[in-house]
Amino acid sequence: MHLRGVVLPDGEPRDLWVVNGRVRTRPVPGAQTVVDGGFLVPGLVDAHCHVGLGPQGGVELPEAVEQAITDRDAGTLLIRDCGSPIDTTPLQERLDLPRIIRAGKHIARPKRYIPGISVEVETDLVSAVAEQAAHGDGWVKLVGDWIDRGEGDLAPLWTDDELEQAIKVAHAAGAKVTAHVFGEDALPGLINAGIDCIEHGTGLTDDTISLMASRGTALVPTLINIETFPGIAEKAGKYPKYANHMRDLHARVSRTVASAIEAGIPVYAGTDAGGGIRHGRIVDEIVALHGVGMSPLDAIGAASWNAREWLGFPSLTEGAAADIVVYDEDPRENLEVLRSPRVVMLRGRIH
């Protein structure tokens, strides 16, 4: 197949050819032109997604397939799974579904996370991390903090020593580590232990932002999920300290993420779809990132070429996978254009 259009991020008109699901940059005789005009964007990325997780916990595989299709039709062609209670490896065999980079199951302490979706360990974090590193596709997901009902507020789950040993084991196995973190207190231990990414990061301060920037730690802020914080606080009447903390984190999230962007922290788009967030909302997250200070080009890049590079997937270069989303208008001029793809091509197949 042959495609002609303005290719982002460079913004230059180019011709691309697709052979056996791969991009070719030199003419292919006899190729059929399937796109002539418009804007060609490397397949979108949801860098924090939970295929296989629903509001009530794990779902059956047919529902997980529907979740993935919903994401695909919104232009998301690469998903970094951030923990799923079910084994989604069968979905990786489907050529019609987005590529999924799995992180295995969340790792948490007993009674310190959403029931029924994590591996719960009391003391042996290192073994649990080694096991999930073997089960996943190069990522391990920790629960860094959650409400401690004894304290009545967010609190870290792990000691600094546990984190240092566990992350060292993951890295030795060739896996990266990320962590769910809402509050402030868990962040220094995680970052100093060498964690690769922070999810949410609403409790970031000037000091931990500086620490992340110096270490190159990535941030996936899941801004559309943070919009649920007031509702969470409303239901937490038994824990007023926690409720007020969640409201405060929500109130300052725009300033927090803007400061992280300004400090040069790598920031990527993730929706947290699969629990309380429905699938297919990657454009909402791109718009939200622009709302806290990213340029339109950088906001798209956080969910496309920059995220793909971070995860080890090249964009529209010679030999890259032909994962392409085509838009009639320039999304750099109006991000709402991203809601209406003309063509979604995954692995060289048009859906």
C-alpha positions in Angstrom: 0.0 0.0 0.0 1.0 3.6 -0.5 0.2 6.6 1.7 0.9 10.2 1.0 0.4 13.1 3.5 2.0 15.3 6.1 3.9 13.1 8.5 4.3 14.1 12.2 6.3 15.1 14.1 8.5 16.7 11.4 5.5 18.1 9.6 6.8 17.5 6.1 4.8 16.0 3.2 6.0 12.5 2.5 5.2 9.3 0.8 5.2 6.0 2.7 4.8 2.5 1.5 3.6 -0.5 3.5 4.9 -4.0 2.7 4.1 -7.0 5.0 3.1 -4.7 7.8 6.3 -2.7 7.7 7.0 0.9 6.6 9.1 1.4 3.5 10.4 4.9 2.6 11.3 4.1 -1.1 8.8 3.5 -3.8 7.2 0.1 -4.2 6.1 -0.6 -7.8 2.4 -1.4 -8.1 1.5 -0.3 -4.6 -2.2 0.8 -4.1 -2.7 4.3 -2.9 -4.9 4.1 0.2 -4.3 7.6 1.6 -3.7 10.7 -0.5 -3.6 13.8 1.7 -4.1 14.5 5.4 -1.9 14.1 8.4 -0.1 10.8 9.3 0.6 10.2 13.0 2.5 7.3 14.4 0.0 5.0 16.2 -1.1 6.5 19.5 0.1 5.1 22.8 -1.7 4.7 26.1 1.1 4.4 28.6 -1.1 3.5 31.6 -3.9 1.2 30.7 -5.5 -1.9 32.3 -6.8 -4.3 29.6 -8.5 -7.1 31.5 -9.6 -5.0 34.5 -13.1 -3.7 35.0 -14.9 -1.7 37.7 -15.5 -4.9 39.6 -12.1 -6.5 39.1 -10.9 -8.9 36.5 -13.0 -9.5 33.4 -13.2 -12.5 31.1 -11.1 -12.5 27.9 -13.9 -11.6 25.5 -14.5 -8.4 27.5 -10.8 -7.7 27.5 -10.9 -8.0 23.7 -13.7 -5.5 23.5 -11.7 -3.1 25.7 -8.7 -3.4 23.4 -10.9 -2.8 20.3 -12.3 0.3 21.9 -8.8 1.6 22.4 -7.7 0.7 18.9 -10.7 2.5 17.3 -9.7 5.6 19.2 -6.2 5.4 17.6 -4.4 3.7 20.4 -2.2 1.1 18.8 0.3 0.5 21.6 -0.6 -0.1 25.2 1.7 -0.3 28.2 -0.4 -2.4 30.6 0.1 -1.2 34.2 -1.2 -4.3 35.9 -4.0 -6.7 35.1 -5.5 -9.4 37.3 -5.9 -11.7 34.2 -3.4 -13.2 31.8 -3.8 -11.2 28.6 -1.1 -13.0 26.6 -3.8 -14.5 24.2 -4.6 -10.9 23.1 -1.0 -10.5 22.0 -1.5 -13.1 19.3 -4.4 -11.2 17.7 -3.3 -9.1 14.7 -6.4 -6.9 15.0 -5.6 -5.7 18.6 -3.2 -3.1 19.8 0.2 -4.3 20.9 0.2 -4.8 24.6 3.3 -4.5 26.8 2.3 -6.4 30.0 3.4 -5.7 33.5 1.9 -8.8 35.1 -0.1 -8.1 38.3 0.2 -5.3 40.7 2.3 -6.0 43.8 0.9 -4.8 47.1 0.7 -5.6 50.8 -2.3 -7.4 52.2 -5.3 -5.1 52.6 -3.4 -2.2 51.1 -4.9 -2.0 47.7 -8.1 -2.7 45.7 -9.1 -6.2 46.8 -8.7 -9.1 44.4 -6.4 -7.6 41.7 -2.9 -7.7 43.1 -0.3 -10.2 44.3 -0.2 -9.6 48.0 3.1 -10.0 49.9 3.8 -9.1 53.5 7.6 -9.3 53.6 9.2 -10.9 50.5 8.9 -8.1 47.9 12.0 -9.2 46.1 10.6 -12.6 45.2 7.3 -11.1 44.1 9.1 -8.7 41.8 11.3 -11.4 40.4 8.2 -13.5 39.6 6.3 -10.7 38.0 9.3 -9.6 36.0 9.4 -13.2 34.6 5.6 -13.1 33.8 5.5 -9.6 32.2 7.0 -8.0 29.1 9.7 -5.9 30.7 7.7 -4.0 33.3 6.8 -4.6 37.0 4.1 -2.6 38.7 4.3 -1.8 42.4 1.7 -0.1 44.6 3.8 2.6 46.2 1.2 4.0 48.5 -2.4 3.6 49.5 -4.6 4.4 52.5 -3.4 3.1 55.8 -6.5 2.8 57.8 -4.6 2.9 61.1 -3.1 6.2 60.1 -6.2 7.4 58.3 -4.2 8.7 55.3 -2.0 7.7 52.4 1.2 6.0 53.5 4.0 4.1 51.8 3.8 0.3 51.5 7.5 -0.5 51.5 10.7 0.4 53.2 13.5 2.1 51.4 15.7 -1.0 51.8 12.9 -3.3 50.3 12.5 -1.0 47.3 16.3 -0.8 46.6 16.7 -4.6 46.7 13.5 -5.2 44.6 14.3 -2.7 41.9 17.8 -4.0 41.7 16.4 -7.6 41.1 14.0 -6.3 38.4 16.7 -4.4 36.6 19.0 -7.5 36.7 16.2 -9.4 35.0 15.9 -6.8 32.3 12.7 -5.3 33.6 11.8 -1.8 34.5 9.7 -0.8 37.5 6.9 1.6 37.9 4.7 2.5 40.9 1.3 3.8 41.7 1.8 6.9 44.0 -0.8 9.4 45.0 0.9 11.1 48.0 4.2 12.7 49.0 5.8 10.3 51.4 6.5 7.3 49.2 8.2 9.2 46.4 11.7 9.8 47.8 12.3 6.1 48.6 11.0 5.0 45.2 13.0 7.5 43.2 16.2 7.0 45.2 15.9 3.2 44.8 16.1 3.8 41.0 12.5 3.3 39.9 12.0 4.0 36.2 8.6 5.6 36.3 6.0 7.1 38.6 2.3 6.7 37.9 0.0 9.6 38.9 2.6 11.5 40.9 0.1 13.9 42.4 2.2 14.3 45.6 5.3 15.6 43.8 7.0 18.5 45.4 9.8 20.8 44.3 12.4 18.4 45.9 11.0 15.2 44.4 10.5 16.9 41.0 14.2 17.9 41.1 15.2 14.4 42.1 13.2 12.8 39.3 14.6 15.2 36.7 18.2 14.5 37.8 17.6 10.7 37.5 15.6 10.8 34.3 12.6 9.1 36.0 9.5 9.3 33.8 6.0 10.4 34.9 2.7 9.2 33.6 0.2 11.6 35.4 -3.1 10.1 34.3 -4.8 13.4 34.5 -8.3 12.2 33.6 -8.1 9.7 36.5 -7.1 12.5 38.9 -10.5 14.0 38.2 -12.0 11.2 40.2 -10.3 12.3 43.4 -13.1 14.6 44.7 -15.6 11.6 44.3 -13.2 9.3 46.2 -12.9 11.9 49.0 -16.7 12.2 49.2 -17.0 8.5 49.9 -14.2 8.5 52.5 -16.2 10.1 55.4 -14.6 7.7 58.0 -11.2 9.1 57.1 -11.3 12.9 57.0 -7.5 13.3 56.9 -7.4 11.1 53.8 -10.4 12.8 52.2 -8.9 16.3 52.7 -5.5 15.0 51.4 -7.1 13.7 48.2 -9.0 17.0 47.7 -5.7 18.9 48.1 -3.8 16.7 45.7 -6.6 17.2 43.1 -6.6 21.0 43.6 -2.9 21.3 42.9 -2.4 18.7 40.2 -2.2 21.2 37.3 0.6 23.1 39.0 2.3 19.9 40.0 2.4 18.4 36.5 3.2 21.8 34.9 6.3 22.0 37.2 7.3 18.5 36.3 7.1 19.4 32.6 9.0 22.6 33.1 11.7 20.7 35.0 12.3 18.4 32.0 10.9 15.2 33.4 9.8 12.9 30.6 6.0 12.9 30.7 3.8 10.5 28.8 0.1 10.1 28.3 -1.9 7.4 30.1 -5.6 7.1 30.8 -5.7 4.5 33.6 -8.6 2.9 31.7 -9.9 -0.3 33.0 -11.1 0.5 36.5 -13.2 3.6 37.0 -12.1 5.1 33.6 -13.6 3.8 30.4 -11.4 2.7 27.5 -10.9 4.8 24.4 -10.1 8.1 26.1 -6.5 8.7 25.1 -7.5 12.0 23.3 -9.0 13.3 26.6 -5.6 12.7 28.2 -3.7 14.5 25.4 -6.1 17.5 25.7 -5.5 17.4 29.5 -1.7 17.5 29.1 -2.0 20.5 26.8 -4.2 22.1 29.5 -1.4 21.9 32.0 1.2 23.5 29.8 2.4 21.1 27.1 2.4 22.5 23.5 -0.1 20.7 21.2 2.9 19.0 19.4 4.4 17.8 22.7 1.0 16.6 24.0 0.5 14.5 20.9 4.1 13.3 21.1 3.5 12.2 24.7 0.9 9.8 23.3 2.7 9.0 20.0 6.3 9.3 18.8 7.9 10.2 22.2 6.0 7.4 24.0 6.8 4.9 21.3 10.6 5.7 21.5 10.4 5.4 25.3 8.9 2.0 25.0 11.2 0.8 22.3 9.0 1.1 19.2 10.2 3.3 16.4 7.8 5.6 14.6 7.3 6.0 10.8 10.9 5.1 9.7 12.2 2.5 7.4 11.3 -1.0 8.6 9.1 0.2 11.5 5.7 -1.4 12.1 3.0 0.2 10.0 1.0 1.5 12.9 -0.4 4.8 11.5 -3.4 7.0 12.3 -4.5 9.4 9.6 -6.5 12.6 10.1 -8.1 15.0 7.6 -6.9 18.1 9.5 -3.8 19.2 11.3 -4.1 18.0 15.0 -1.4 20.5 16.0 -3.8 23.3 15.1 -6.8 21.7 16.9 -6.4 18.6 19.2 -10.1 17.8 18.8 -9.2 16.5 15.3 -7.7 13.5 17.1 -11.2 12.3 17.9 -12.0 11.6 14.3 -9.4 9.5 12.6 -10.0 8.9 8.9 -7.8 5.7 8.8 -6.5 3.5 11.6 -3.8 1.2 10.3 -2.4 -1.5 12.7 0.4 -3.8 11.5 -0.3 -2.7 7.9 -4.0 -3.5 8.1 -6.7 -0.9 7.9 -9.5 -1.1 10.5 
